[in-house]
Amino acid sequence: MAYDKSIAAFEEAYKVIPGGVDSPVRAFSGVEGTPPFIEKGEGGYLFDIDGNRYIDYVQSWGPLIFGHCDADIEKSVIEAVKRGLSFGAPTTVETELAQEIVSMFDSLDKVRFVSSGTEAVMSAIRLARGVTGRDNILKFTGCYHGHSDSLLVQAGSGLATFGTPSSPGVPADLTKHTLLATYNDIASVEKCFTDAKGDIACVIIEPIAGNMGLVPADEAFLEGLRALCDEHGALLIFDEVMSGFRASLTGAQGISKVKPDMLTLGKVIGAGMPVGAFGASAEIMAHLSPEGPVYQAGTLSGNPVAMAAGLTSLRKLKANPGMYVAFGMKAKKLVDGFQKAAAAVSVPMVTDVRGSMFGFFFSDKPVKNFADACENDTEMFAKFHKGMLDRGVYLACSSYETGFICAATTDEMIEQSIKAAYEVMAEIKA
Ligand SMILES: *Cc1c(COP(=O)(O)O)cnc(C)c1O
């Protein structure tokens, strides 16, 4: 495949945009080659400016559960655009989307919309601190909750790819309130509660971690978190910005019996437009401005064009709950194929699937936490990634990311991807 135009575009971008990209993981730092610059998408395919076509398993990092240019979503967006891009005043489409979301999750009475997952989580944390009157928060090593200051500690994918455990520019005075525990290790959480004398506002977790590769939490671990939070009066926050409407219609909550006190959403609820949301019981949400004293705001929050895209997408998902079974079967077929292709040349691989989310590690042992994930063979991954890209298969450019199946991913695309994996594995091992 030729990448000449993308290489030139990357050089141009580099001169005026740091690293040539507007979000670090796009830069291909952890893999070989330069990032293809995208011309357009079409269903399950991406096309770059050199005219190459790829089967897209990134899907804008999750949001595009119906693939590119879905006709219904496109139509609702165009209709909304014609009425105006933004009003900074209430619109009924916000209420409609809120009603859809609240009706799906037992854990929610009310939601507030924002413009990104980062904002959703940052605001949820502020609310949890405001409600409990406590400063400390507990997160898990390898979980990513957006790039706000207090959460940029041991935060998985982007940072793992770059080998930065934390970031300069984040005051230590701020992160001293961020306690770290080990994913799937309840004893490490108990220790934090003991050390902090129970003084913890909230425990935030990706109940299906997708930012250290795909690493789901064990049910017993989530039950343990629920019990510890109840015992100490801490709020349990599920960050389902990625897993919401991806792992199942209701994300992890469609799979686990454990219910959080607060929930953060993003990605799929915007269907490719910038949307995030956080929600909880009416009692907790009553602390939020203007009902209560905890301040939070946004000029473009609940943007009518973004709301229209999200509403159409969620209604389509809700009308077709069987989609998740099909997603799961396709995802499983894909990673089973990858695993067999690796096994054919005696390379160990472990895989996992949750609904439309899939993960694979070049590793010979199960991955339960970030330390396990870090033992994956990143060099092997980089070669695999390049080989697949050259054969028209667009995988996330880091071994710490999750892959996605969408409604436009066909069995034929999966079979083509598996065939490519056999060729690549044979080449890597030769
Ligand atoms: C993507 C993601 C975020 C951040 O969302 P942005 O829209 O990128 O700000 C937060 N939490 C999780 C679990 C995510 O996957």
The ligand as a Tripos MOL2 file, in Angstrom:
@<TRIPOS>MOLECULE
LIG
   15    15     1     0     0
SMALL
NO_CHARGES

@<TRIPOS>ATOM
      1 C1        -12.7100    7.8160   26.1970 C.3       1 LIG1
      2 C2        -12.8960    7.7090   27.6650 C.ar      1 LIG1
      3 C3        -12.9690    8.8470   28.4930 C.ar      1 LIG1
      4 C4        -12.7100   10.2370   27.9630 C.3       1 LIG1
      5 O1        -13.6370   10.6200   27.0130 O.3       1 LIG1
      6 P1        -13.2270   11.8290   25.9920 P.3       1 LIG1
      7 O2        -14.4840   12.0390   25.2160 O.co2     1 LIG1
      8 O3        -12.0860   11.3150   25.1870 O.co2     1 LIG1
      9 O4        -12.8610   12.9890   26.8140 O.co2     1 LIG1
     10 C5        -13.2560    8.6690   29.8240 C.ar      1 LIG1
     11 N1        -13.4460    7.4380   30.3410 N.ar      1 LIG1
     12 C6        -13.3670    6.3360   29.5920 C.ar      1 LIG1
     13 C7        -13.6200    5.0090   30.2220 C.3       1 LIG1
     14 C8        -13.0740    6.4290   28.2360 C.ar      1 LIG1
     15 O5        -12.9440    5.3140   27.5070 O.3       1 LIG1
@<TRIPOS>BOND
     1     1     2 1
     2     2     3 ar
     3     2    14 ar
     4     3     4 1
     5     3    10 ar
     6     4     5 1
     7     5     6 1
     8     6     7 2
     9     6     8 1
    10     6     9 1
    11    10    11 ar
    12    11    12 ar
    13    12    13 1
    14    12    14 ar
    15    14    15 1
@<TRIPOS>SUBSTRUCTURE
     1 LIG1         1 GROUP 0 **** ****
